[in-house]
Amino acid sequence: MASGSFDFSAIRDTLRVRNFAVFSAGNGISLIGTWMQRLAVGWLTWNLTESGTWLGAVSMAEFAPVVVLAPIYGVMTDRFDRRRIAVIGQYFAMLQAAALAALTLTGAITPMMILLLQLASGVIQPLIQTARLVLVPSMMPRERVGNAIAITSLMFNTARIVGPMIAGVLISAIGVGWAFAVNAVTYIAVIYALTSLELPPHRTTHRGPMLAGLADEVTSGWRYVTHHPLLGWILPTVGVACVLTWPIGDLLPGIADHVFQRGPSGLATLTSAQGVGAICGGLILAHRPSPEGLVKVVVGAMVANGIILAIFAITPIFWVAVLVLLVSSFFSVMVGVGSQSLAQIVITDQMRGRALSAWYTVTRVGPAFGVMGLGYLSTFFGFSKPLFCAGIITAFVAAITFYRKRHVVHQMSEHPPEAG
């Protein structure tokens, strides 16, 4: 690649893999529908209640089951056919969206029904996400796994911009219920894609009743991760970033209104900047030709993101904050996608579901606790002080980790880790 040019050959070569191309097409359509529903659920909840407490309760309902169910689903994806699990999860998600659509369009929807249906989503989504995490490596040669994960993240963040835009038009034109209905239809695309994949049969050594030894296998997954020479220290470090820097997106409504006095238009601008930064980060990771140096990238991005978030916290000028947030989101994706790529590369296939469920739990639960903690502190100190401290702590922890593990980081950067 010539100096200063951007080489898309890694992205092109990854998308030439038939299974991944088929999956990406169906998954991309479904992700747009998912983001449509996320915006619609929040809008409908607010429209019915005008209560911040209800908004928080609905959000927590979707998060709460992850802590218990993600490790169990990880065991299931190691024991049983992963594609079949993913397809079953998509069917249940379609039913949940269809129920929201039917209840809303008939005028029967209530805040409690929304809460219960989001609780159902919290049961379903970890199943879908865990199965997806373990399926992607089975579609790709090892050297392309990181590119595939980055492309999937790129699609996710593009849908995060496109989905709410479409939902906004639908809600204004014909009503919020149709946003749920469209999301239900989009699941057809990903179900069709999953059933069209040409994959070898999943092999398992499990014999006997489904629940036999379940607790032991859940424990073995966490033990595997904590004793792993790379994941044992990289995942807790990423966990700090999850709690302290990733919740920024959920705090933007208050920041736009109370810090910059910009209201909904300011929120839209900040959210768009976050999406653009995430897309740029995904593009950079997607075009990397190999996993070489990825450990250094992940740890370095944690340090950089912590510093950038601290700058964002004390920036009084709105348009400077927009630019800083874009850069912060860029580094945040480097941490999230890069750490998942590392996990996918080093985990053995026999432990993939259980180990990745640990990664999913940390990266899903961490931001939820972070939002609660930083949001609570903001009621006493405002947003700037807690966010500044969160950024500095993240940068400090990542820097100390980098210093203590610098020999390991250097070795793994020069010689990418092998699975197992």
Buried (B, 14 or more C-beta within 10 A) or exposed (E): EEEEEEEEEBBEBBBEBEBBEBBBBBBBBBBBBBBBBBBBBBBBBBEBBEEEEBBBBBBBBBBBBBBEBBBBBBBBBBBBBBBEBBBBBBEBBBBBBBBBBBBBBEEEBEBEBBBEBBBBBBBBBBBBBBBBBBBBBBBBEEBBBBBBBBBBBBBBBBBBBBBBBBBBEBBEEEBBBBBBBBBBBBBBBBBBBBBEBEEEEBEEEBEEEEEEBBEEBBEBBBEBBEEBEBBEBBBBBBBBBBBBBBBBBBBBBBBBBEBBEBEEEBBBBBBBBBBBBBBBBBBBBBBBBEBBBBBBBBBBBBBBBBBBBBBBBEBEEBEEBBBBBBBBBBBBBBBBBBBBBBBBBBBEBBBBBBBBBBBBBBBBBBBBEBBBBBBEBBEEEBBBBBBBBBBBBBBBBBBEBBEEBEEBBEEBBEEBBEEE
